[in-house]
Amino acid sequence: MTRNEILEVTENVYNKVMDYYGESKHHQTPPYIAIEDTPFSDEEVPKDLYGEYCSMMNEVTLYWKNIPSLEVLIRTLVHEYQHYLQSPSWMKRYYNMGYNYNDHPYEVQAFNEEENWKRFV
């Protein structure tokens, strides 16, 4: 997908995601969406890093060069929006308790929620 295609789809889908899931009780505003090339040099780019949520900035960043399809884009928006809805302090607390990315309760929940991606097409 091109950067412009991702921007266009995101503008449409993001509103549907917000309407469906509602607002977070942990933030005063919905997250800002940033569309970036990549956070790494070309040699280091993990091809499965599609996006991330920063609770301190209340921002979802999409790495458009890694997003190959409409499905991956929508799954990423749904996944990262779940992190906006979740408690930032518990996100950190779970990691401090020994959970890793693959078994962290918030990550598991966000991955499970991705299965709703077709609802937003």
C-alpha positions in Angstrom: 0.0 0.0 0.0 1.2 3.5 -0.7 1.4 6.2 2.0 -1.6 8.0 0.5 -3.7 4.9 0.4 -2.9 4.2 4.0 -3.8 7.8 4.9 -7.1 7.6 3.0 -8.2 4.3 4.5 -7.1 5.4 8.0 -9.2 8.5 7.9 -12.3 6.4 7.1 -11.6 3.3 9.3 -10.3 5.1 12.4 -13.6 6.9 13.0 -15.4 3.5 12.8 -13.0 2.0 15.3 -13.4 4.9 17.7 -17.2 4.8 17.4 -17.3 1.0 18.0 -14.9 0.9 20.9 -15.6 4.2 22.5 -13.2 6.5 24.5 -10.6 5.5 27.0 -11.0 6.3 30.7 -7.2 6.8 30.8 -6.9 9.6 28.3 -8.8 12.8 27.7 -8.7 12.6 23.9 -8.5 9.9 21.2 -5.0 9.1 20.1 -3.4 11.1 17.3 -2.5 9.0 14.3 1.0 9.5 12.8 2.1 7.8 9.6 5.9 7.3 9.5 8.3 5.5 7.2 10.1 3.4 9.9 11.7 3.9 13.3 14.9 2.1 12.2 17.5 2.2 9.5 16.6 0.0 6.5 18.9 -2.8 7.7 17.2 -3.1 11.0 13.5 -2.8 10.0 11.5 -5.7 11.5 9.0 -6.4 8.7 6.2 -7.3 11.2 6.4 -3.9 13.0 3.3 -2.3 11.5 2.5 0.2 14.3 2.8 1.1 17.9 1.0 3.1 20.6 2.7 5.5 22.9 0.6 6.3 26.0 2.8 9.2 27.0 2.1 11.0 23.7 -1.3 9.4 23.2 -0.3 8.6 19.7 -0.7 5.6 17.3 2.2 5.5 14.8 1.7 3.5 11.6 4.8 2.4 9.7 3.4 2.5 6.2 6.3 0.9 4.5 5.7 -2.3 6.4 1.9 -2.4 5.8 1.3 -4.7 2.9 -2.5 -4.9 2.8 -5.8 -3.4 3.9 -6.3 -6.3 6.3 -3.0 -5.6 8.0 -3.7 -1.9 8.2 -7.1 -2.4 9.9 -5.8 -5.1 12.2 -3.0 -2.7 13.3 -5.5 0.2 13.9 -7.7 -2.1 16.0 -4.7 -3.5 17.9 -3.2 -0.2 18.8 -6.5 1.4 19.7 -6.9 -1.4 22.3 -3.7 -0.1 23.9 -5.2 3.4 24.0 -8.2 1.9 25.9 -5.9 0.0 28.4 -4.4 1.3 31.6 -0.8 2.5 30.9 0.2 1.7 34.5 -1.0 -1.9 34.2 0.7 -2.2 30.8 4.0 -1.6 32.6 3.0 -3.5 35.7 2.4 -6.7 33.7 5.8 -6.4 32.1 7.4 -5.9 35.6 5.6 -9.1 36.7 7.5 -11.1 34.1 5.1 -11.2 31.1 6.6 -10.7 27.7 5.1 -9.5 24.5 3.7 -12.9 23.5 1.9 -13.6 26.8 1.2 -10.1 28.2 -2.5 -10.0 29.0 -3.0 -6.7 27.2 -1.2 -7.9 24.0 -3.2 -11.1 24.0 -6.4 -9.1 24.3 -5.3 -6.7 21.5 -4.4 -9.6 19.2 -7.7 -11.3 19.9 -9.6 -8.1 19.1 -7.9 -7.9 15.7 -10.2 -10.6 14.6 -13.0 -8.0 14.3 -11.1 -6.2 11.5 -13.7 -7.0 8.9 -16.3 -5.0 10.9 -14.4 -1.8 9.8 -14.0 -2.4 6.1 
